[in-house]
Amino acid sequence: MTDWDHDVDVVVLGSGGAGLTAALTAAANGASVEVYEKAPTVGGTTAVSGGIVWIPAHERAADGVLTTDDAMAYLRAQSLGFMDDELVETFVHTGAAMLDFVEAHSDLEFEIAAGFPDYKPELPGGKPAGGRSLNTKPIDLSRLGDWRDRITSFPADFSNVGIDAETRARIHASVDDMSGDYCVAGTALIAGLLKGLLDANVVPQTDARAVELIADPLGITGVRIEQGDRDFRVRARRGVVLGTGGFEWDERLVEAYLRGPMHGAVSPPNNTGDGLRMAMAHGADLANMGEAWWVPIVQIPGDTYNGHPRSRSVRLERTRPRSIIVNRAGRRFLNEAGEYNSMAGPFHFLDPKLGYANDPAWIVFDSLHLKHYGFLGVEPDGPIPDWFCKSADLVELGEKTGIDPAGLERTLRDWNAAVADERDPDFGRGASAYDGYWGDDKATTTAGRTLGPIDTAPYFAVPVSVGAMGTKGGPRTDRDGRVLHVSGTAITGLFAAGNAMAGPTGKAYGGAGGTLGPAMVFGYRAGHAAATGRSAS
C-alpha cells in the first residue's frame, strides 16, 4: 500500500493548451484537480505559439457550415494513409463542442482568422478562403493578478516562433488600437484558460516535475512529483492526464525515433519526453513516433534562450519574392512558399551517394529583397551581419558558403526566366492560395506575392535546416484519451493529450492551429472522461 502525501480526483501534468483544457474540463465536471508544471512558468509551447486552433467542422464560418464530410475528405487526402480514422473522426465531430465549452468556462472567445487558407487548400475538402482556423480574442492580463507575469514567453524581438508583428497583423491579432494590458496569440490562449482555472480554484503548481507514475494491479493510481527539495506522492482517485508535450528536446529520443534530421526545436526547452517515458514504463503502446510538426529553421549565431541554442521558424523570408532555398549543389528542391510541415520530406531526401542531399541548405536572396522587406530582423538600411554572407557575385557567395556557384547560376537563370511569366514549372510555387498568404501583400496576383527574380547584387545566403515545433509521437490512445497498453486494452487511470499522445492525424497538418485544435479537443475529452468516467458529447 502506498503512502500518499495527499490526494485529489484528477492530476494533470503539463500546462499547455492540452493540459489546461483537460484541467478546466475536469474541474467543470465536479472533480478536484491539481496541475503540475515542470517549468517555472505556465503555458509551454502553446504560450509562444500563434494561439490559433484549427477546428475543421463548425457553424461559425461566415459563408456557412463547415461539414464533417469535407473535413474527413481533406484530412484523408493529406494523410497518405497514416492517420487513425476513429480518432480523427472523433476530433472532427468534437471540435465545435470543445469551443463552446471552453468559451462557457473561461475568458476565451474565438473568432475566425479571416482569409487564412488551409495548408493544402486545393485538396478535396480544402478551404482556400479559410474558415477553419480560429484566433483567440485579446485577453486583458491584469485580470490574472500575480499570474500575469507567470506565462512562458520568449524575449521580445522581431520573431516569436515566427509570430512577429507582421504575422500578428495578418492573423488579425494586433492590439495597437487597444488600451489596457492586453495580450494576443498563444499568450492570450493560455491566459484565458488559466483565468478559467483560477476562477474554479485550481491553482497550477510550477517547478514541479512528474518523475514516476504509481500503479497498483488495477491501473495508475497516482504520481510522484519533484519540486525543489521536496519529493511527494499525489493520489489521483480518478485519473492522471499526461499533457507534458513531446520529446523534441531530448537528443536520445530524437535520434532513436524521428525519421530524419531534426536540427533544432522552436519550442521552449522543457519538452524532454517525460510523459512518454512514464507511459512506456507501464507498457503503453506507441504510435506515430517518427513524425514531428516539422518546420524550416534558422539559427542566429550566439542566440540562446535559458542557456539553450535557440531555433526560429522562418516563414516570411522564404515566401516573399526574390528569395529561394537551394542545396549545396545550388539547386532548388522544394516550394519555398508551401506549408512548413511538408518541407521535411525534401529536407529528408536521402541520396545513396550524397547522404541527405538537401541538408544543409541556404536561403539565397538579393539586395532588392533586403531593400524591400528586410531579413530576419535586419532592417533594409541596417548593418549587415557577417553570417548573411554578403557577396558581390555568385562566385564569392560560393566561396563563403560552399554552394556550387555554377549550379546556382544555372538555377537563377532558369528561375528568373520562369518568374517573368509568374510561374514555377519545377515546384509550383505561387499556384496555391496558401503560397501567397505570407508573401508581398502589395502584389495583385497570388503568384506575384511570392515569385520574383534574383538578379541584383549584392547577393546573400543564410543557412536553413529542418527543425520542429514539437513531436507527434507518443502513447496510443482511445477516443477519450485513455492510454492503451501494448495488449490493446486501456491502462486504467491514465490519459494523454496534445503532443504527449500519438498524433491522430499522422502525417497530416490541416491548417494554422493544426497542432492546438487536436490538443485541446483531446484535452477536453480526456478531462471529461477522467472526471466522469464517460465520453464527452
C-alpha positions as CSV (number, residue, x, y, z in Angstrom):
1,M,0.0,0.0,0.0
2,T,1.3,3.4,-1.0
3,D,1.7,6.3,1.5
4,W,0.2,9.3,-0.2
5,D,1.1,12.8,0.8
6,H,-2.3,14.0,-0.3
7,D,-5.0,13.0,-2.8
8,V,-7.2,14.6,-5.5
9,D,-9.6,13.3,-8.2
10,V,-7.6,14.2,-11.3
11,V,-3.9,15.1,-11.7
12,V,-2.9,17.0,-14.9
13,L,0.8,17.0,-15.8
14,G,1.7,20.0,-18.0
15,S,0.1,23.4,-18.5
16,G,0.0,23.9,-22.3
17,G,-3.2,24.1,-24.3
18,A,-3.9,20.4,-23.9
19,G,-3.2,20.2,-20.1
20,L,-5.1,23.4,-19.2
21,T,-8.1,22.3,-21.3
22,A,-8.1,18.9,-19.6
23,A,-7.9,20.5,-16.2
24,L,-10.7,23.0,-16.9
25,T,-13.0,20.3,-18.2
26,A,-12.4,18.0,-15.2
27,A,-13.0,20.9,-12.8
28,A,-16.2,22.0,-14.5
29,N,-17.4,18.4,-14.2
30,G,-17.1,18.4,-10.5
31,A,-13.7,16.9,-10.0
32,S,-11.0,18.2,-7.7
33,V,-8.0,18.9,-9.9
34,E,-4.3,19.7,-9.5
35,V,-2.0,20.8,-12.3
36,Y,1.8,20.3,-12.1
37,E,4.2,22.0,-14.5
38,K,7.9,21.3,-14.5
39,A,8.8,24.8,-15.7
40,P,8.8,28.0,-13.5
41,T,6.1,29.4,-15.8
42,V,2.9,28.0,-17.3
43,G,1.8,27.6,-21.0
44,G,4.5,25.5,-22.6
45,T,4.8,25.6,-26.3
46,T,1.2,26.9,-26.6
47,A,2.2,30.2,-24.9
48,V,4.8,31.1,-27.5
49,S,2.7,29.9,-30.5
50,G,0.2,31.9,-32.7
51,G,-2.6,30.7,-30.4
52,I,-4.7,29.6,-33.4
53,V,-6.9,26.5,-33.2
54,W,-7.8,24.5,-36.3
55,I,-11.4,23.2,-36.0
56,P,-12.4,21.7,-39.3
57,A,-16.2,21.4,-38.9
58,H,-18.3,24.1,-37.2
59,E,-21.1,26.6,-37.8
60,R,-19.1,29.8,-37.2
61,A,-17.9,30.4,-40.7
62,A,-19.2,33.5,-42.5
63,D,-20.0,31.5,-45.6
64,G,-21.9,28.7,-43.9
65,V,-21.4,25.4,-42.1
66,L,-18.1,23.6,-42.5
67,T,-19.1,20.0,-42.8
68,T,-17.6,16.9,-41.3
69,D,-17.6,15.1,-44.7
70,D,-15.5,17.8,-46.2
71,A,-13.1,17.7,-43.2
72,M,-12.6,14.0,-43.4
73,A,-12.1,14.0,-47.1
74,Y,-9.5,16.7,-46.7
75,L,-7.6,15.0,-43.9
76,R,-7.6,11.7,-45.7
77,A,-6.2,13.3,-48.8
78,Q,-3.4,14.8,-46.8
79,S,-2.6,11.8,-44.6
80,L,-1.3,9.3,-47.2
81,G,-2.9,6.6,-45.2
82,F,-1.1,7.4,-42.0
83,M,-3.9,8.5,-39.7
84,D,-6.2,7.0,-37.1
85,D,-9.6,7.3,-38.7
86,E,-11.5,6.7,-35.5
87,L,-9.6,9.4,-33.6
88,V,-9.7,11.8,-36.5
89,E,-13.5,11.4,-36.8
90,T,-13.7,12.0,-33.1
91,F,-11.6,15.1,-33.4
92,V,-13.7,16.4,-36.3
93,H,-17.0,15.8,-34.5
94,T,-15.9,17.2,-31.1
95,G,-14.2,20.4,-32.2
96,A,-17.3,22.6,-32.1
97,A,-18.4,21.3,-28.7
98,M,-14.9,22.0,-27.3
99,L,-15.0,25.6,-28.5
100,D,-18.5,26.1,-26.9
101,F,-17.4,24.5,-23.6
102,V,-14.1,26.5,-23.3
103,E,-15.9,29.8,-24.0
104,A,-18.5,29.0,-21.4
105,H,-16.0,28.1,-18.7
106,S,-13.1,30.6,-19.3
107,D,-12.4,34.1,-20.5
108,L,-11.7,32.9,-24.1
109,E,-13.6,34.0,-27.1
110,F,-12.8,32.6,-30.5
111,E,-13.1,34.3,-33.9
112,I,-12.4,33.2,-37.5
113,A,-8.9,34.1,-38.7
114,A,-10.3,35.8,-41.8
115,G,-9.0,34.6,-45.1
116,F,-6.5,32.2,-43.6
117,P,-6.5,29.2,-46.1
118,D,-6.0,25.6,-45.2
119,Y,-2.4,24.4,-45.7
120,K,-3.3,22.2,-48.7
121,P,-6.4,24.1,-49.8
122,E,-6.6,22.6,-53.3
123,L,-7.0,19.0,-52.0
124,P,-10.6,17.6,-51.8
125,G,-12.4,19.3,-49.0
126,G,-9.8,22.0,-48.6
127,K,-10.8,25.6,-48.0
128,P,-8.8,28.2,-50.0
129,A,-10.8,31.0,-48.4
130,G,-10.2,29.7,-44.8
131,G,-12.7,29.4,-42.0
132,R,-11.3,26.5,-40.1
133,S,-8.5,28.5,-38.3
134,L,-9.8,30.5,-35.3
135,N,-8.0,33.1,-33.2
136,T,-8.4,33.8,-29.6
137,K,-9.5,37.4,-29.0
138,P,-7.1,39.5,-27.0
139,I,-7.1,39.0,-23.2
140,D,-6.5,41.6,-20.5
141,L,-3.6,40.2,-18.5
142,S,-4.5,42.4,-15.5
143,R,-7.3,40.0,-14.8
144,L,-4.8,37.4,-13.8
145,G,-3.3,39.2,-10.8
146,D,0.1,37.8,-9.9
147,W,-0.2,35.3,-12.6
148,R,0.1,37.9,-15.4
149,D,3.9,37.5,-15.4
150,R,4.0,33.8,-15.0
151,I,3.2,32.8,-18.6
152,T,6.0,31.3,-20.6
153,S,7.4,33.8,-23.2
154,F,10.5,34.3,-25.4
155,P,12.4,37.6,-25.3
156,A,10.5,40.3,-27.2
157,D,12.2,40.8,-30.5
158,F,11.4,40.5,-34.2
159,S,10.3,36.9,-34.0
160,N,8.4,34.7,-31.6
161,V,8.4,31.3,-33.3
162,G,7.5,33.2,-36.4
163,I,4.9,35.3,-34.6
164,D,6.4,38.7,-35.5
165,A,4.5,42.0,-35.7
166,E,3.5,41.4,-39.3
167,T,2.4,37.9,-38.7
168,R,0.2,39.1,-35.8
169,A,-1.3,41.7,-38.0
170,R,-2.1,39.2,-40.7
171,I,-3.9,36.9,-38.3
172,H,-5.9,40.0,-37.1
173,A,-4.5,39.8,-33.6
174,S,-2.9,43.3,-33.4
175,V,-3.6,45.3,-30.2
176,D,-2.2,48.6,-31.5
177,D,-5.6,50.3,-31.2
178,M,-6.4,49.0,-27.7
179,S,-5.8,50.4,-24.3
180,G,-5.2,48.2,-21.2
181,D,-2.8,45.3,-20.5
182,Y,-3.9,43.1,-23.4
183,C,-2.1,40.1,-24.9
184,V,-2.7,38.2,-28.1
185,A,-1.8,34.9,-29.8
186,G,-0.6,32.0,-27.6
187,T,-0.2,34.2,-24.5
188,A,-3.9,35.1,-24.8
189,L,-5.0,31.4,-25.2
190,I,-3.1,30.4,-22.1
191,A,-4.2,33.5,-20.2
192,G,-7.9,32.7,-20.9
193,L,-7.7,29.1,-19.9
194,L,-5.7,30.0,-16.8
195,K,-8.3,32.6,-15.7
196,G,-11.0,29.9,-16.0
197,L,-9.0,27.5,-13.8
198,L,-8.2,30.2,-11.2
199,D,-11.9,31.1,-11.1
200,A,-12.5,27.3,-10.4
201,N,-9.9,27.5,-7.6
202,V,-7.4,25.3,-9.5
203,V,-4.0,26.9,-9.0
204,P,-1.2,25.3,-11.0
205,Q,2.0,24.3,-9.2
206,T,5.2,25.3,-11.1
207,D,8.8,24.0,-10.8
208,A,7.1,20.6,-10.2
209,R,8.3,17.8,-12.3
210,A,6.5,14.5,-12.6
211,V,9.0,11.7,-12.4
212,E,7.0,8.5,-11.9
213,L,3.5,7.1,-12.3
214,I,2.4,5.0,-9.4
215,A,0.3,1.9,-10.1
216,D,-1.4,-1.0,-8.4
217,P,-2.7,-4.1,-10.1
218,L,-5.8,-2.3,-11.3
219,G,-4.0,0.6,-13.0
220,I,-2.5,4.0,-12.4
221,T,-3.3,5.4,-9.0
222,G,-1.1,8.5,-8.7
223,V,2.2,10.3,-9.5
224,R,5.4,11.1,-7.8
225,I,6.5,14.8,-8.1
226,E,9.8,16.5,-7.5
227,Q,9.5,20.2,-6.6
228,G,12.7,21.8,-5.3
229,D,14.0,19.8,-2.4
230,R,10.5,18.1,-2.0
231,D,9.6,14.7,-3.2
232,F,6.0,13.8,-2.7
233,R,3.3,11.4,-3.9
234,V,-0.2,12.5,-5.1
235,R,-3.0,10.1,-5.3
236,A,-5.2,10.5,-8.4
237,R,-8.5,8.9,-7.5
238,R,-10.0,9.2,-11.0
239,G,-7.0,9.6,-13.3
240,V,-3.8,11.2,-14.4
241,V,-3.7,13.2,-17.6
242,L,-0.4,13.5,-19.5
243,G,-0.1,16.9,-21.1
244,T,3.7,17.1,-20.9
245,G,4.4,17.9,-24.5
246,G,6.7,15.9,-26.9
247,F,10.3,14.8,-26.8
248,E,11.9,17.3,-29.3
249,W,14.5,18.5,-26.7
250,D,15.8,15.0,-25.8
251,E,18.6,14.1,-28.1
252,R,18.5,10.4,-27.4
253,L,14.8,10.1,-28.1
254,V,15.1,12.3,-31.2
255,E,17.9,10.1,-32.6
256,A,16.1,6.9,-31.7
257,Y,12.7,7.7,-33.2
258,L,12.4,10.6,-35.6
259,R,12.6,9.6,-39.3
260,G,15.3,12.0,-40.3
261,P,17.4,15.0,-39.2
262,M,15.9,17.5,-36.8
263,H,18.4,20.2,-36.1
264,G,16.5,22.3,-33.6
265,A,13.2,22.8,-31.7
266,V,11.4,26.2,-31.8
267,S,9.6,25.3,-28.5
268,P,10.8,26.2,-25.0
269,P,13.4,23.6,-23.8
270,N,11.2,21.7,-21.5
271,N,9.7,19.0,-23.8
272,T,12.1,16.2,-23.0
273,G,9.7,13.2,-23.2
274,D,8.8,12.9,-19.5
275,G,5.3,11.7,-20.2
276,L,6.5,9.4,-22.9
277,R,9.0,7.7,-20.6
278,M,6.5,7.4,-17.7
279,A,3.9,5.8,-20.0
280,M,6.4,3.4,-21.6
281,A,7.3,2.2,-18.1
282,H,3.8,0.9,-17.8
283,G,3.6,-0.8,-21.1
284,A,2.0,1.9,-23.2
285,D,1.6,1.2,-26.9
286,L,3.3,3.8,-29.1
287,A,2.4,5.3,-32.5
288,N,3.5,8.0,-35.0
289,M,6.9,8.1,-33.3
290,G,8.8,9.1,-36.5
291,E,6.8,12.2,-37.1
292,A,7.1,15.8,-35.8
293,W,5.4,19.1,-36.5
294,W,8.2,19.9,-38.9
295,V,9.4,23.5,-39.7
296,P,12.3,25.1,-41.6
297,I,14.5,26.9,-39.1
298,V,17.3,29.4,-38.9
299,Q,19.8,29.6,-36.0
300,I,21.3,33.0,-35.4
301,P,24.9,32.8,-34.1
302,G,25.0,33.3,-30.4
303,D,21.2,33.3,-30.0
304,T,20.2,31.4,-26.8
305,Y,17.2,31.0,-24.5
306,N,17.7,29.9,-20.9
307,G,21.1,28.6,-21.8
308,H,20.0,26.6,-24.8
309,P,20.6,27.3,-28.5
310,R,17.6,28.9,-30.0
311,S,16.0,27.9,-33.3
312,R,13.5,30.2,-35.1
313,S,10.9,29.1,-37.7
314,V,11.3,31.0,-40.9
315,R,8.2,31.9,-42.9
316,L,8.1,35.5,-44.3
317,E,11.7,35.4,-45.6
318,R,11.3,32.2,-47.6
319,T,7.9,33.2,-49.0
320,R,8.4,36.8,-50.3
321,P,9.7,37.5,-53.8
322,R,13.4,37.5,-54.6
323,S,14.4,34.6,-52.4
324,I,14.8,30.9,-52.9
325,I,16.2,27.9,-51.0
326,V,19.0,25.8,-52.5
327,N,21.2,22.9,-51.5
328,R,25.0,22.7,-51.7
329,A,24.7,21.9,-55.5
330,G,22.9,25.3,-55.9
331,R,19.7,23.6,-56.8
332,R,16.2,24.3,-55.5
333,F,14.4,21.2,-54.1
334,L,11.0,22.4,-52.8
335,N,8.3,25.0,-53.0
336,E,9.7,27.7,-50.6
337,A,6.2,29.2,-50.1
338,G,4.5,26.0,-49.2
339,E,3.3,25.0,-45.8
340,Y,6.2,24.2,-43.4
341,N,5.3,20.7,-42.2
342,S,5.6,19.2,-45.7
343,M,9.0,20.7,-46.2
344,A,10.6,17.9,-44.1
345,G,10.2,15.4,-46.9
346,P,12.5,17.3,-49.3
347,F,15.0,18.1,-46.5
348,H,15.0,14.4,-45.6
349,F,15.6,13.2,-49.1
350,L,18.3,10.5,-48.8
351,D,20.6,10.1,-51.8
352,P,22.5,6.8,-51.9
353,K,25.8,8.6,-52.8
354,L,25.4,12.0,-51.2
355,G,23.5,11.2,-48.0
356,Y,21.0,13.9,-47.1
357,A,21.3,15.8,-50.4
358,N,19.4,18.9,-49.2
359,D,20.8,19.2,-45.8
360,P,22.5,21.7,-45.4
361,A,20.6,24.3,-47.4
362,W,20.6,28.1,-47.7
363,I,18.1,30.9,-48.3
364,V,19.6,32.9,-51.2
365,F,18.3,36.4,-51.8
366,D,19.4,39.6,-53.5
367,S,19.8,43.2,-52.5
368,L,16.2,44.2,-53.6
369,H,14.7,41.6,-51.4
370,L,16.6,43.1,-48.5
371,K,15.7,46.6,-49.5
372,H,12.0,45.9,-49.8
373,Y,11.5,43.6,-46.8
374,G,14.5,43.4,-44.5
375,F,15.5,40.0,-43.4
376,L,15.3,38.2,-40.0
377,G,15.0,41.4,-38.1
378,V,17.7,43.3,-40.1
379,E,16.2,46.5,-41.4
380,P,16.7,47.4,-45.1
381,D,19.2,50.1,-44.2
382,G,20.6,48.3,-41.1
383,P,24.1,46.8,-40.7
384,I,24.6,43.5,-42.5
385,P,25.8,40.7,-40.2
386,D,28.7,38.6,-41.4
387,W,26.6,35.4,-41.4
388,F,24.4,36.9,-44.2
389,C,27.4,36.1,-46.4
390,K,27.1,39.4,-48.4
391,S,28.8,38.8,-51.8
392,A,29.4,40.9,-54.9
393,D,28.7,37.9,-57.2
394,L,27.8,34.2,-57.1
395,V,31.4,33.1,-57.1
396,E,32.1,34.9,-53.9
397,L,28.9,33.6,-52.5
398,G,30.0,30.1,-53.3
399,E,33.4,30.7,-51.6
400,K,31.7,31.9,-48.4
401,T,29.0,29.2,-48.2
402,G,30.2,26.1,-50.1
403,I,27.3,26.4,-52.6
404,D,28.4,25.4,-56.1
405,P,28.4,28.7,-58.0
406,A,27.9,27.1,-61.4
407,G,24.9,25.2,-60.2
408,L,23.5,28.3,-58.5
409,E,24.0,30.3,-61.7
410,R,22.0,27.8,-63.7
411,T,19.3,27.7,-61.1
412,L,18.9,31.5,-61.1
413,R,18.9,31.7,-64.9
414,D,16.1,29.2,-65.1
415,W,14.3,30.8,-62.1
416,N,14.5,34.4,-63.5
417,A,13.1,33.3,-66.9
418,A,10.2,31.4,-65.3
419,V,9.1,34.0,-62.8
420,A,9.0,36.6,-65.6
421,D,5.8,34.7,-66.6
422,E,4.7,34.2,-63.0
423,R,5.3,30.5,-63.0
424,D,7.4,27.9,-61.3
425,P,7.5,24.8,-63.5
426,D,9.6,22.8,-61.1
427,F,7.7,23.0,-57.8
428,G,4.6,25.1,-58.5
429,R,5.4,27.9,-56.1
430,G,2.7,30.6,-56.4
431,A,0.0,28.2,-57.6
432,S,-1.8,27.6,-54.3
433,A,-3.8,30.1,-52.4
434,Y,-1.7,29.3,-49.4
435,D,1.5,30.3,-51.2
436,G,0.6,33.9,-51.4
437,Y,-0.7,34.4,-47.9
438,W,2.7,35.2,-46.3
439,G,4.1,36.9,-49.4
440,D,4.1,40.5,-50.6
441,D,0.5,41.7,-50.0
442,K,1.0,44.7,-52.3
443,A,1.1,42.3,-55.3
444,T,-2.1,41.8,-57.3
445,T,-1.8,38.1,-58.0
446,T,-1.1,35.1,-55.8
447,A,2.0,34.2,-57.9
448,G,3.2,37.8,-57.7
449,R,3.1,37.7,-54.0
450,T,5.8,35.1,-53.9
451,L,7.6,35.0,-57.2
452,G,10.3,37.5,-58.3
453,P,13.7,37.5,-60.0
454,I,17.0,37.2,-58.1
455,D,19.2,39.4,-60.2
456,T,20.5,42.4,-58.3
457,A,23.9,42.2,-56.5
458,P,25.0,42.0,-53.8
459,Y,23.7,38.5,-53.1
460,F,23.2,36.9,-49.7
461,A,22.8,33.4,-48.2
462,V,21.6,32.3,-44.8
463,P,21.8,28.7,-43.6
464,V,18.4,27.0,-43.2
465,S,17.6,23.5,-42.0
466,V,14.8,21.4,-40.8
467,G,13.6,21.6,-37.2
468,A,10.3,21.0,-35.3
469,M,7.7,22.8,-33.3
470,G,7.1,19.6,-31.4
471,T,7.0,15.8,-31.9
472,K,3.9,13.9,-32.9
473,G,4.6,10.5,-31.4
474,G,3.6,9.1,-28.1
475,P,1.2,6.7,-26.3
476,R,-1.6,5.4,-28.5
477,T,-5.0,6.4,-27.0
478,D,-8.7,5.7,-27.5
479,R,-11.2,8.4,-28.5
480,D,-11.4,9.7,-24.9
481,G,-7.6,10.0,-24.4
482,R,-7.2,6.8,-22.4
483,V,-3.7,5.4,-22.9
484,L,-3.6,2.0,-24.5
485,H,-1.4,-0.9,-23.3
486,V,0.6,-2.9,-25.9
487,S,-2.0,-5.6,-25.3
488,G,-4.7,-3.2,-26.8
489,T,-6.5,-2.6,-23.5
490,A,-6.7,0.7,-21.8
491,I,-4.4,1.4,-18.9
492,T,-6.9,2.3,-16.2
493,G,-6.4,5.8,-14.8
494,L,-4.0,7.1,-17.5
495,F,-4.9,9.6,-20.2
496,A,-2.9,11.7,-22.6
497,A,-3.5,14.7,-24.9
498,G,-1.6,17.1,-27.1
499,N,2.0,16.2,-28.1
500,A,2.1,13.8,-25.2
501,M,-0.2,11.4,-27.2
502,A,0.3,9.8,-30.6
503,G,-0.9,12.4,-33.0
504,P,-4.1,11.1,-34.5
505,T,-3.7,12.9,-37.9
506,G,-0.5,11.1,-38.7
507,K,1.5,13.0,-41.4
508,A,-1.4,15.4,-42.0
509,Y,-1.3,19.1,-40.8
510,G,-4.7,20.6,-41.7
511,G,-4.0,24.3,-41.3
512,A,-3.0,27.0,-38.9
513,G,-3.7,25.7,-35.5
514,G,-3.5,22.1,-36.7
515,T,-1.5,21.3,-33.5
516,L,-3.6,23.1,-31.0
517,G,-7.0,22.1,-32.4
518,P,-6.5,18.3,-31.7
519,A,-4.6,19.1,-28.5
520,M,-7.5,21.0,-27.0
521,V,-10.1,18.6,-28.3
522,F,-8.4,15.6,-26.8
523,G,-7.6,17.5,-23.6
524,Y,-11.3,18.3,-23.4
525,R,-12.3,14.6,-23.9
526,A,-9.6,13.3,-21.5
527,G,-10.6,15.7,-18.8
528,H,-14.2,14.8,-19.2
529,A,-13.6,11.1,-19.2
530,A,-11.2,11.3,-16.2
531,A,-13.7,13.3,-14.1
532,T,-16.9,11.4,-15.0
533,G,-15.9,8.0,-16.4
534,R,-18.0,8.9,-19.5
535,S,-17.3,10.1,-23.0
536,A,-17.8,13.8,-23.8
537,S,-20.6,14.7,-26.2
